[in-house]
Amino acid sequence: QVQLVESGGGLVQAGGSLRLSCTASGSIESINGMGWYRQAPGKQRELVATISRGGTTNYADSVKARFTISRDNGKNTVYLQMNSLKPEDTAVYYCNAYLLRSGSLWAQAYWGRGTQVTVSS
């Protein structure tokens, strides 16, 4: 069994900050890419940011210069520091990890259950 558990969501005023965390646990051999996605009501899930095992990052244009993704490989944890939050950042934020389970032959993607971020104007 592999689990991804997010934390850190909540309600914040526009211009404020939040830090999301996501920890992968279970029978994990290795974790490749990790990332954050979000889904607002009535919209499709979209990429927010990704980070490779080596630290290469990628961001959606809408969050560049405001959000920072990082990871701690020793803790199987990925973070998302969100600054200068806007009402349009309101969504459920999902953690994603592309990982190899112990005993498996190939890696696959796993998702957390999501954490709500609400930004009030």
N, CA, C and O of each residue as an XYZ file, in Angstrom:
484
protein
N       0.832     -1.201      0.000
C       0.000      0.000      0.000
C       0.865      1.249      0.000
O       1.866      1.330      0.711
N       0.465      2.211     -0.801
C       1.135      3.506     -0.856
C       0.087      4.582     -0.594
O      -1.013      4.535     -1.146
N       0.425      5.528      0.230
C      -0.471      6.645      0.522
C       0.247      7.970      0.342
O       1.422      8.110      0.682
N      -0.479      8.940     -0.199
C      -0.020     10.316     -0.255
C      -1.000     11.141      0.563
O      -2.201     11.141      0.293
N      -0.488     11.838      1.555
C      -1.350     12.606      2.445
C      -0.937     14.069      2.414
O       0.197     14.420      2.739
N      -1.897     14.927      2.010
C      -1.645     16.360      1.950
C      -2.073     17.034      3.251
O      -2.930     16.530      3.976
N      -1.461     18.177      3.528
C      -1.863     18.995      4.670
C      -1.497     20.448      4.374
O      -0.702     20.733      3.479
N      -2.091     21.359      5.142
C      -1.714     22.762      5.030
C      -2.725     23.650      4.348
O      -2.538     24.865      4.290
N      -3.795     23.070      3.829
C      -4.802     23.898      3.196
C      -5.578     24.712      4.216
O      -5.422     24.532      5.424
N      -6.421     25.613      3.712
C      -7.228     26.414      4.615
C      -7.783     27.636      3.932
O      -7.775     27.753      2.707
N      -8.270     28.555      4.768
C      -8.869     29.804      4.295
C      -7.882     30.940      4.561
O      -7.352     31.071      5.665
N      -7.644     31.753      3.542
C      -6.710     32.865      3.671
C      -7.230     34.038      2.866
O      -7.932     33.855      1.871
N      -6.888     35.238      3.294
C      -7.279     36.432      2.543
C      -6.361     36.632      1.349
O      -5.216     36.179      1.344
N      -6.869     37.305      0.358
C      -6.059     37.623     -0.816
C      -4.787     38.360     -0.382
O      -4.810     39.244      0.475
N      -3.680     37.958     -1.008
C      -2.385     38.516     -0.643
C      -1.653     37.719      0.414
O      -0.475     37.961      0.675
N      -2.342     36.772      1.024
C      -1.752     35.961      2.078
C      -0.953     34.788      1.534
O      -0.759     34.642      0.327
N      -0.495     33.957      2.465
C       0.358     32.818      2.116
C      -0.126     31.547      2.795
O      -0.734     31.582      3.864
N       0.158     30.434      2.150
C      -0.067     29.108      2.719
C       1.063     28.203      2.266
O       1.671     28.420      1.218
N       1.339     27.177      3.077
C       2.324     26.177      2.698
C       1.682     24.805      2.765
O       1.224     24.367      3.821
N       1.655     24.128      1.616
C       1.121     22.776      1.548
C       2.252     21.763      1.669
O       3.369     21.990      1.202
N       1.939     20.650      2.299
C       2.886     19.537      2.407
C       2.205     18.261      1.952
O       0.989     18.116      2.074
N       2.993     17.343      1.428
C       2.470     16.036      1.021
C       3.552     14.994      1.271
O       4.674     15.111      0.778
N       3.199     13.981      2.039
C       4.149     12.924      2.358
C       3.668     11.595      1.807
O       2.519     11.199      2.004
N       4.566     10.917      1.116
C       4.279      9.585      0.598
C       4.779      8.543      1.588
O       5.883      8.658      2.119
N       3.960      7.530      1.830
C       4.344      6.484      2.775
C       3.914      5.127      2.246
O       3.065      5.030      1.360
N       4.510      4.085      2.801
C       4.182      2.732      2.378
C       5.410      2.031      1.814
O       6.548      2.420      2.077
N       5.151      0.994      1.036
C       6.232      0.189      0.471
C       6.772      0.841     -0.800
O       6.415      0.456     -1.913
N       7.636      1.834     -0.611
C       8.146      2.627     -1.721
C       9.609      2.313     -1.962
O      10.434      2.368     -1.050
N       9.914      1.981     -3.211
C      11.298      1.726     -3.584
C      11.997      3.044     -3.921
O      13.105      3.306     -3.453
N      11.346      3.860     -4.726
C      11.917      5.151     -5.099
C      10.817      6.060     -5.631
O       9.790      5.587     -6.116
N      11.041      7.367     -5.537
C      10.088      8.345     -6.056
C      10.775      9.185     -7.115
O      11.838      9.755     -6.872
N      10.174      9.260     -8.277
C      10.720     10.091     -9.358
C      10.126     11.493     -9.238
O      10.447     12.215     -8.294
N       9.282     11.883    -10.160
C       8.695     13.215    -10.106
C       7.606     13.328     -9.054
O       6.901     12.363     -8.758
N       7.484     14.520     -8.496
C       6.391     14.838     -7.589
C       5.793     16.164     -8.033
O       6.455     16.963     -8.696
N       4.546     16.392     -7.667
C       3.948     17.634     -8.113
C       2.644     17.960     -7.430
O       2.113     17.183     -6.637
N       2.143     19.135     -7.763
C       0.874     19.622     -7.258
C      -0.028     19.975     -8.440
O       0.406     20.577     -9.422
N      -1.277     19.588     -8.315
C      -2.310     19.922     -9.276
C      -3.474     20.523     -8.498
O      -3.571     20.360     -7.281
N      -4.350     21.216     -9.207
C      -5.516     21.780     -8.531
C      -6.744     21.682     -9.421
O      -6.658     21.626    -10.648
N      -7.887     21.662     -8.753
C      -9.158     21.607     -9.473
C     -10.139     22.543     -8.799
O     -10.499     22.357     -7.637
N     -10.566     23.550     -9.541
C     -11.574     24.492     -9.060
C     -12.954     23.975     -9.449
O     -13.070     23.181    -10.382
N     -14.003     24.410     -8.750
C     -15.355     23.950     -9.073
C     -15.701     24.209    -10.533
O     -15.531     25.321    -11.035
N     -16.186     23.174    -11.208
C     -16.598     23.310    -12.595
C     -15.467     23.341    -13.600
O     -15.703     23.554    -14.789
N     -14.247     23.133    -13.144
C     -13.088     23.168    -14.044
C     -12.330     21.851    -13.997
O     -12.490     21.053    -13.073
N     -11.506     21.643    -15.006
C     -10.683     20.447    -15.052
C      -9.474     20.603    -14.127
O      -9.038     21.712    -13.818
N      -8.956     19.467    -13.703
C      -7.742     19.477    -12.895
C      -6.594     20.016    -13.753
O      -6.455     19.647    -14.919
N      -5.782     20.885    -13.171
C      -4.684     21.487    -13.917
C      -3.381     21.398    -13.129
O      -3.373     21.332    -11.900
N      -2.289     21.398    -13.874
C      -0.972     21.350    -13.253
C      -0.663     22.684    -12.581
O      -0.947     23.750    -13.127
N      -0.080     22.608    -11.390
C       0.385     23.804    -10.697
C       1.911     23.860    -10.771
O       2.484     24.848    -11.230
N       2.554     22.797    -10.316
C       4.012     22.756    -10.311
C       4.487     21.317    -10.170
O       3.823     20.487     -9.548
N       5.643     21.034    -10.758
C       6.257     19.724    -10.609
C       7.731     19.885    -10.270
O       8.340     20.924    -10.525
N       8.285     18.825     -9.687
C       9.706     18.839     -9.341
C      10.255     17.430     -9.529
O       9.653     16.448     -9.096
N      11.407     17.351    -10.182
C      12.034     16.052    -10.401
C      12.814     15.640     -9.149
O      12.991     16.426     -8.219
N      13.265     14.411     -9.153
C      14.042     13.941     -8.009
C      15.312     14.779     -7.827
O      15.785     14.985     -6.709
N      15.843     15.251     -8.940
C      17.056     16.065     -8.889
C      16.815     17.533     -8.609
O      17.761     18.300     -8.432
N      15.526     17.935     -8.566
C      15.217     19.314     -8.200
C      14.824     20.230     -9.343
O      14.626     21.427     -9.134
N      14.708     19.696    -10.536
C      14.260     20.519    -11.656
C      12.769     20.807    -11.495
O      11.967     19.899    -11.278
N      12.416     22.087    -11.605
C      11.033     22.496    -11.362
C      10.356     22.998    -12.632
O      10.998     23.408    -13.599
N       9.015     22.946    -12.578
C       8.199     23.429    -13.686
C       6.941     24.022    -13.078
O       6.360     23.433    -12.166
N       6.509     25.183    -13.570
C       5.354     25.871    -13.009
C       4.354     26.263    -14.091
O       4.725     26.546    -15.230
N       3.086     26.273    -13.712
C       2.081     26.874    -14.561
C       2.341     28.378    -14.618
O       2.791     28.975    -13.640
N       2.056     28.983    -15.765
C       2.305     30.414    -15.918
C       1.557     31.235    -14.872
O       2.042     32.278    -14.432
N       0.388     30.768    -14.478
C      -0.460     31.528    -13.560
C       0.113     31.620    -12.147
O      -0.320     32.463    -11.361
N       1.078     30.768    -11.816
C       1.615     30.768    -10.450
C       3.097     31.120    -10.387
O       3.665     31.242     -9.302
N       3.715     31.282    -11.543
C       5.151     31.615    -11.553
C       5.407     32.891    -10.761
O       4.624     33.838    -10.820
N       6.494     32.905    -10.032
C       6.935     34.033     -9.208
C       6.105     34.180     -7.928
O       6.422     35.018     -7.084
N       5.051     33.380     -7.774
C       4.248     33.430     -6.542
C       4.367     32.127     -5.733
O       4.385     32.156     -4.502
N       4.446     30.993     -6.429
C       4.496     29.694     -5.777
C       5.897     29.100     -5.926
O       6.579     29.334     -6.924
N       6.312     28.333     -4.926
C       7.588     27.637     -4.974
C       7.401     26.190     -4.536
O       6.898     25.917     -3.446
N       7.815     25.267     -5.401
C       7.752     23.852     -5.067
C       9.127     23.389     -4.618
O      10.146     23.814     -5.163
N       9.149     22.518     -3.623
C      10.408     21.950     -3.143
C      10.122     20.539     -2.619
O       8.965     20.147     -2.470
N      11.177     19.789     -2.345
C      10.970     18.432     -1.841
C      12.119     18.032     -0.936
O      13.232     18.547     -1.039
N      11.814     17.094     -0.045
C      12.811     16.488      0.825
C      12.811     15.001      0.505
O      11.926     14.272      0.951
N      13.782     14.551     -0.254
C      13.805     13.157     -0.690
C      13.930     12.191      0.491
O      13.396     11.083      0.447
N      14.619     12.602      1.521
C      14.778     11.745      2.688
C      13.481     11.518      3.445
O      13.330     10.515      4.142
N      12.542     12.453      3.306
C      11.253     12.356      3.987
C      10.120     12.008      3.032
O       8.962     11.955      3.444
N      10.436     11.771      1.764
C       9.396     11.480      0.751
C       8.307     12.548      0.771
O       7.120     12.240      0.666
N       8.715     13.786      0.905
C       7.763     14.887      1.075
C       7.995     15.975      0.034
O       9.131     16.316     -0.298
N       6.894     16.506     -0.468
C       6.930     17.635     -1.390
C       6.146     18.778     -0.763
O       5.140     18.562     -0.086
N       6.623     20.000     -0.999
C       6.012     21.184     -0.425
C       5.593     22.138     -1.533
O       6.132     22.107     -2.640
N       4.622     22.986     -1.214
C       4.236     24.063     -2.116
C       4.041     25.316     -1.269
O       3.071     25.426     -0.519
N       4.958     26.243     -1.395
C       4.838     27.530     -0.737
C       4.078     28.466     -1.661
O       4.512     28.736     -2.781
N       2.943     28.958     -1.185
C       2.082     29.799     -2.006
C       2.022     31.189     -1.391
O       1.540     31.367     -0.273
N       2.517     32.168     -2.132
C       2.511     33.556     -1.679
C       1.639     34.406     -2.589
O       1.297     33.996     -3.698
N       1.287     35.583     -2.116
C       0.469     36.515     -2.903
C      -0.750     35.816     -3.480
O      -1.043     35.943     -4.669
N      -1.444     35.094     -2.651
C      -2.587     34.310     -3.118
C      -3.707     35.203     -3.634
O      -3.939     36.302     -3.130
N      -4.391     34.696     -4.653
C      -5.493     35.406     -5.302
C      -6.760     34.557     -5.176
O      -6.679     33.340     -5.013
N      -7.919     35.192     -5.250
C      -9.175     34.408     -5.198
C      -9.223     33.312     -6.266
O      -9.810     32.255     -6.037
N      -8.620     33.553     -7.416
C      -8.633     32.546     -8.484
C      -7.739     31.351     -8.183
O      -7.744     30.382     -8.942
N      -6.971     31.390     -7.097
C      -6.202     30.226     -6.665
C      -7.063     29.262     -5.846
O      -6.606     28.176     -5.492
N      -8.288     29.645     -5.548
C      -9.185     28.781     -4.786
C      -9.446     27.488     -5.544
O      -9.876     27.511     -6.697
N      -9.184     26.364     -4.892
C      -9.330     25.054     -5.527
C      -8.994     23.974     -4.506
O      -8.511     24.255     -3.409
N      -9.261     22.740     -4.894
C      -8.721     21.597     -4.154
C      -7.359     21.287     -4.761
O      -7.233     21.126     -5.975
N      -6.355     21.207     -3.920
C      -4.988     20.961     -4.372
C      -4.633     19.500     -4.117
O      -4.784     18.992     -3.006
N      -4.159     18.837     -5.166
C      -3.827     17.423     -5.100
C      -2.328     17.213     -5.277
O      -1.681     17.840     -6.116
N      -1.809     16.321     -4.466
C      -0.416     15.911     -4.574
C      -0.320     14.718     -5.524
O      -1.200     13.858     -5.549
N       0.742     14.681     -6.290
C       0.983     13.587     -7.231
C       2.428     13.120     -7.094
O       3.340     13.929     -6.923
N       2.622     11.812     -7.172
C       3.981     11.266     -7.145
C       4.074     10.115     -8.130
O       3.192      9.258     -8.185
N       5.140     10.103     -8.899
C       5.403      9.009     -9.837
C       6.466      8.147     -9.175
O       7.636      8.525     -9.106
N       6.048      6.990     -8.692
C       6.956      6.230     -7.853
C       6.939      4.743     -8.169
O       6.033      4.219     -8.817
N       7.987      4.090     -7.678
C       8.144      2.650     -7.842
C       7.869      1.984     -6.508
O       8.577      2.220     -5.529
N       6.841      1.154     -6.472
C       6.549      0.387     -5.267
C       7.554     -0.738     -5.112
O       8.069     -1.261     -6.100
N       7.825     -1.100     -3.898
C       8.710     -2.234     -3.635
C       8.132     -3.486     -4.288
O       6.958     -3.807     -4.103
N       8.961     -4.185     -5.049
C       8.517     -5.407     -5.705
C       7.877     -5.200     -7.062
O       7.587     -6.168     -7.764
N       7.652     -3.948     -7.443
C       7.052     -3.681     -8.755
C       8.135     -3.554     -9.829
O       9.301     -3.280     -9.547
N       7.698     -3.766    -11.065
C       8.637     -3.694    -12.183
C       8.682     -2.305    -12.804
O       9.671     -1.936    -13.437
N       7.614     -1.538    -12.625
C       7.590     -0.210    -13.237
C       6.929      0.783    -12.307
O       6.140      0.419    -11.435
N       7.265      2.038    -12.510
C       6.703      3.123    -11.701
C       5.320      3.507    -12.219
O       4.994      3.296    -13.387
N       4.522      4.072    -11.328
C       3.216      4.572    -11.731
C       2.848      5.771    -10.876
O       3.476      6.043     -9.853
N       1.832      6.472    -11.308
C       1.423      7.701    -10.616
C       0.445      7.398     -9.496
O      -0.442      6.554     -9.623
N       0.631      8.107     -8.408
C      -0.275      8.026     -7.264
C      -0.746      9.443     -6.926
O      -0.052     10.430     -7.169
N      -1.959      9.505     -6.353
C      -2.569     10.788     -6.014
C      -2.978     10.810     -4.550
O      -3.362      9.788     -3.981
N      -2.888     11.993     -3.950
C      -3.471     12.198     -2.648
C      -4.953     12.511     -2.787
O      -5.475     12.609     -3.898
N      -5.629     12.669     -1.645
C      -7.066     12.930     -1.661
C      -7.388     14.404     -1.822
O      -8.536     14.760     -2.090
N      -6.406     15.258     -1.664
C      -6.619     16.676     -1.881
C      -6.808     17.466     -0.595
O      -7.247     16.940      0.427
N      -6.464     18.742     -0.680
C      -6.661     19.660      0.439
C      -7.239     20.968     -0.120
O      -6.774     21.483     -1.137
N      -8.243     21.483      0.556
C      -8.948     22.668      0.063
C      -8.161     23.932      0.398
O      -7.714     24.126      1.528
N      -8.006     24.776     -0.602
C      -7.440     26.115     -0.420
C      -8.499     27.122     -0.866
O      -8.965     27.080     -2.004
N      -8.869     28.015      0.030
C      -9.858     29.032     -0.277
C      -9.248     30.403     -0.007
O      -8.758     30.680      1.088
N      -9.290     31.253     -1.030
C      -8.739     32.603     -0.915
C      -9.891     33.599     -1.021
O     -10.576     33.667     -2.042
N     -10.091     34.358      0.030
C     -11.185     35.333      0.032
C     -10.683     36.692     -0.452
O      -9.523     37.057     -0.262
N     -11.593     37.421     -1.081
C     -11.221     38.739     -1.628
C     -11.427     39.854     -0.618
O     -11.163     41.017     -0.920
